[in-house]
Amino acid sequence: MTLRNKYISQILVHILFWMLFVFVSLFLFSDYYWKDNPFLQYLILLMGIVYVNNFFLLPFFVKKKLYVLYVLVFVTISALATFLYCYAFAQCGCSVFKCLSDYLWQSLVPLIFFSFVWVLYRFIDKQEEIDTVKKEHAEMELKFLKSQINPHVLFNNLNTIYSYAIEKPDETPELILMLSDNLKHVLYESNERFIPLAKEIHFIDNYLKFQTIRTEGVKQVIYSKSIDAFQYQIAPLLLITVIENAFKHSTLHSEIKIHIEVEEGVLKLSCENDFDKEKTGTGDLKIGLINLEKRLELIYKDKYQFHITKEENFKVELKLHLK
């Protein structure tokens, strides 16, 4: 709720309440005619009591957490206001009990109602503050998690270019252009909360070209994809975490199988690799995926499935409902 909308809604609530309250007091619970009714004279004083309570008493006692004392003050003010109405305005000459039973509601109803409204709007403000803090915290955490991913991706690519600059200098310019695309993606495009799926897939394609070159003769990369459309949006640098983890923990002379599928707005990533069962425990394999799981929970809460299985091979399956 914006600040302007909040003020407008509060003003409307106040106006509607006082209109209804006056109507009920004059037509349903009064024997007086409009011109003779002392309630109309008392109404100004009653409104003063209500807004002194709302702007001064209630905020003060709530801030100090003096709730019991506030209740006592509240009851005392209501009783004194009722006596004032009975003996100064209406001059009914009735007993104390008769006065309270017949007229106490006129003092209590607006005081209770506007106290409730004050508490309600204060609760809404607090919830908005909490939501804002949570959103800012989530954004800061996402930026931190991304910052942990970016250097690792670039470091691997630079190593590959360095090796080619020595062994195959004629093919180095093409790799530099690919790295330029990836740098643009990591440094600029990944700052967005969501980016076009086509850009993320292009980034993955380039990364896997680097990795295929870097691991040539050491690991076999089997990469396939089936994408029905590219008009979807995806959070950047999600898929790369799973793929990097496979290259990091796969053994020599093994296969790394990667498949990306997009069908009717649902993306499925399957990544499978062999691993050294004696040297590497499940916990070690999952360390690189902890950040990914945190990001998924922050961005795709209730719209993703993330499974890790370790049998003969280590397999990660990710399912996302794209925007």
C-alpha positions in Angstrom: 0.0 0.0 0.0 1.5 3.3 -1.1 1.6 6.2 1.4 -1.0 8.2 -0.6 -3.4 5.3 -0.7 -2.9 4.6 3.0 -3.8 8.2 3.9 -6.8 8.2 1.6 -8.1 4.9 3.0 -7.7 6.3 6.6 -9.6 9.5 5.8 -12.4 7.5 4.2 -12.6 5.2 7.2 -12.9 8.1 9.6 -15.5 10.0 7.6 -17.7 6.9 7.1 -17.5 5.9 10.7 -18.5 9.4 12.0 -21.4 9.5 9.5 -22.7 6.1 10.6 -22.1 6.9 14.3 -24.1 10.2 14.1 -26.9 8.5 12.2 -27.2 5.6 14.7 -27.0 8.0 17.7 -29.7 10.4 16.4 -32.1 8.1 14.8 -31.9 4.7 16.5 -30.9 5.5 20.1 -32.2 9.0 20.8 -35.6 10.5 21.7 -34.3 14.0 20.9 -34.9 16.0 17.7 -31.9 17.3 15.8 -32.0 20.8 17.0 -32.5 19.9 20.7 -30.2 16.9 20.9 -27.3 17.5 23.3 -25.4 14.7 21.5 -24.5 17.1 18.7 -22.9 19.5 21.2 -21.1 16.6 22.8 -19.9 15.2 19.5 -17.2 17.8 19.1 -15.8 17.0 22.5 -16.0 13.3 21.8 -14.1 13.7 18.5 -11.4 15.7 20.5 -11.1 12.8 23.0 -10.8 10.2 20.2 -8.0 12.0 18.4 -6.1 12.9 21.5 -6.2 9.2 22.2 -5.1 8.3 18.7 -2.3 10.8 18.3 -0.9 11.0 21.9 -2.2 8.5 24.4 -2.2 5.3 22.3 1.3 5.9 20.7 2.8 6.8 24.0 1.5 3.9 26.1 2.2 1.4 23.3 5.8 2.7 22.8 6.4 2.4 26.6 4.6 -1.0 26.6 2.4 0.2 29.5 -0.7 -1.8 28.3 -2.3 -2.3 31.7 -2.0 1.4 32.6 -3.4 2.3 29.2 -6.5 0.1 29.8 -7.1 1.9 33.1 -6.7 5.3 31.5 -8.9 4.3 28.6 -11.7 3.1 31.0 -11.4 6.2 33.2 -11.6 8.6 30.1 -14.6 6.7 28.8 -16.4 6.9 32.2 -15.7 10.6 32.7 -16.8 11.4 29.2 -20.1 9.5 29.8 -20.7 11.4 33.1 -20.0 14.7 31.3 -22.6 13.8 28.7 -25.2 12.8 31.2 -24.8 15.6 33.8 -23.5 18.5 31.7 -25.0 18.1 28.2 -28.1 15.9 28.6 -28.8 16.8 32.2 -30.7 13.6 32.6 -30.5 13.6 36.4 -30.3 9.8 36.3 -28.3 7.6 38.6 -24.7 6.6 37.9 -25.7 3.1 36.9 -28.4 4.4 34.6 -26.0 6.9 33.0 -23.4 4.2 32.3 -25.8 1.6 31.0 -27.6 4.1 28.6 -24.8 6.3 27.4 -21.4 4.6 28.0 -21.5 3.1 24.5 -21.4 6.6 22.9 -18.0 7.1 24.4 -16.7 3.5 24.1 -17.6 2.7 20.5 -15.6 5.5 18.8 -12.7 5.1 21.2 -12.5 1.3 20.7 -13.1 1.5 16.9 -10.4 4.1 16.2 -7.9 2.4 18.6 -8.5 -0.8 16.6 -7.9 1.2 13.3 -4.7 2.7 14.7 -3.4 -0.8 15.7 -4.4 -2.2 12.3 -2.6 0.4 10.3 0.4 0.2 12.6 0.5 -3.6 11.9 0.2 -3.0 8.2 3.1 -0.5 8.4 5.2 -3.0 10.3 4.5 -5.7 7.8 5.5 -3.4 4.9 8.7 -2.6 6.8 9.4 -6.3 7.3 8.7 -7.1 3.6 11.0 -4.3 2.5 13.8 -5.5 4.8 13.3 -9.1 3.5 13.3 -7.9 -0.1 16.5 -5.9 0.4 18.1 -8.8 2.3 17.2 -11.2 -0.6 18.6 -8.8 -3.2 21.8 -8.4 -1.2 22.1 -12.2 -0.8 21.5 -12.8 -4.5 24.2 -10.3 -5.4 26.6 -12.0 -3.0 25.8 -15.4 -4.4 26.3 -14.2 -7.9 29.7 -12.6 -7.0 30.8 -16.0 -5.8 29.9 -17.6 -9.2 31.3 -15.0 -11.6 35.1 -15.1 -10.9 35.1 -18.9 -11.0 33.5 -19.0 -14.5 35.9 -16.4 -15.9 38.9 -18.0 -14.3 38.3 -21.3 -16.2 37.8 -19.5 -19.5 41.0 -17.5 -19.1 43.0 -20.7 -18.4 41.7 -22.2 -21.6 42.7 -19.1 -23.6 46.1 -19.1 -22.0 46.7 -22.7 -23.0 45.6 -22.1 -26.6 47.7 -18.9 -26.9 50.7 -21.2 -26.4 49.7 -24.4 -28.2 47.3 -23.1 -30.9 47.7 -19.4 -31.4 45.7 -19.3 -34.7 42.5 -20.4 -32.9 42.9 -18.0 -30.0 41.1 -15.0 -31.5 37.8 -17.0 -31.8 38.1 -18.0 -28.1 38.7 -14.3 -27.2 35.5 -13.3 -28.9 33.6 -16.1 -27.1 35.1 -14.9 -23.8 34.0 -11.3 -24.7 30.4 -12.6 -25.0 30.6 -14.4 -21.7 32.2 -11.3 -20.0 29.3 -9.2 -21.2 26.8 -11.7 -19.9 28.5 -12.0 -16.5 29.3 -8.4 -15.9 26.2 -6.7 -17.3 23.3 -9.0 -18.2 23.6 -11.1 -15.0 22.8 -8.0 -12.9 19.2 -8.2 -14.1 16.8 -10.3 -12.0 15.6 -12.1 -15.2 17.1 -12.2 -18.7 15.9 -13.7 -22.0 16.4 -17.5 -22.1 18.3 -17.2 -25.4 21.1 -15.2 -23.8 21.5 -17.7 -21.0 21.6 -20.7 -23.4 24.2 -18.8 -25.6 26.3 -18.3 -22.5 26.1 -22.1 -21.7 26.9 -23.0 -25.3 30.1 -20.8 -25.1 31.1 -22.2 -21.8 30.7 -25.8 -22.9 32.8 -25.0 -26.0 35.6 -23.8 -23.7 35.3 -26.8 -21.5 35.2 -29.2 -24.5 38.5 -27.7 -25.7 40.0 -27.6 -22.3 39.2 -31.3 -21.5 39.9 -32.7 -24.9 41.3 -36.2 -24.6 40.6 -36.2 -20.9 36.8 -36.1 -20.6 34.0 -36.6 -23.1 31.3 -34.0 -23.1 27.9 -35.1 -24.4 25.7 -32.0 -24.7 22.2 -31.9 -26.1 19.3 -29.5 -25.9 15.7 -29.4 -27.0 14.0 -26.0 -26.8 10.6 -25.3 -28.2 10.8 -21.5 -27.8 13.1 -18.8 -26.6 10.6 -16.1 -25.5 10.9 -17.1 -21.8 12.8 -15.3 -19.1 15.2 -17.0 -16.6 17.3 -15.9 -13.7 20.9 -15.6 -14.9 23.8 -17.9 -13.9 21.6 -20.7 -12.5 22.4 -23.5 -14.9 26.1 -22.9 -15.0 26.5 -23.9 -11.3 25.2 -27.4 -12.0 27.4 -27.8 -15.1 30.5 -26.4 -13.5 30.1 -28.8 -10.6 30.1 -31.8 -13.0 33.4 -30.7 -14.6 34.9 -30.0 -11.2 34.2 -33.4 -9.7 34.2 -35.7 -12.7 37.1 -38.2 -13.0 39.6 -38.5 -15.8 38.6 -40.4 -18.9 34.9 -40.2 -18.0 31.7 -38.9 -19.6 29.8 -35.7 -18.7 26.2 -35.8 -20.0 24.3 -32.6 -20.1 20.8 -32.2 -21.4 18.7 -29.0 -21.5 15.0 -29.2 -22.4 12.4 -26.5 -22.6 8.8 -27.4 -23.3 5.7 -25.2 -22.7 7.5 -22.9 -20.2 9.1 -25.6 -18.2 12.9 -26.0 -18.3 14.6 -29.3 -17.3 18.3 -29.6 -16.8 19.9 -33.0 -16.4 23.6 -33.2 -15.6 25.4 -36.5 -14.9 29.0 -37.3 -14.3 31.2 -40.0 -12.8 33.2 -39.3 -9.6 35.8 -40.9 -7.4 33.8 -42.7 -4.7 36.9 -43.3 -2.5 38.3 -39.8 -2.4 35.1 -37.7 -2.7 32.1 -37.9 -0.3 28.6 -36.7 -1.0 29.1 -33.7 1.1 32.0 -32.5 -1.0 30.1 -32.9 -4.2 27.2 -30.8 -2.9 29.2 -27.9 -1.6 29.2 -26.2 -5.0 25.4 -26.6 -5.2 24.5 -25.0 -1.9 24.5 -21.5 -3.4 22.3 -22.6 -6.2 19.7 -24.1 -3.9 19.6 -20.8 -1.9 19.1 -18.8 -5.1 16.4 -21.1 -6.3 14.5 -20.7 -3.0 14.8 -16.9 -3.2 13.8 -16.5 -6.8 11.7 -19.6 -7.7 10.1 -20.5 -4.4 7.5 -23.2 -5.0 8.2 -23.1 -8.7 11.2 -25.4 -9.0 12.3 -29.0 -8.3 15.9 -29.8 -7.5 17.2 -33.3 -7.0 20.6 -34.8 -6.4 21.2 -38.6 -6.7 24.4 -40.5 -6.1 24.6 -44.1 -7.2 27.0 -45.2 -9.9 27.1 -41.6 -11.2 26.4 -38.3 -9.6 23.3 -36.8 -11.2 21.6 -33.4 -10.7 18.2 -32.7 -12.1 16.7 -29.2 -12.1 13.2 -28.3 -13.1 12.1 -24.6 -13.4 8.8 -23.0 -14.3 10.0 -20.1 -16.5 8.4 -16.6 -16.7 
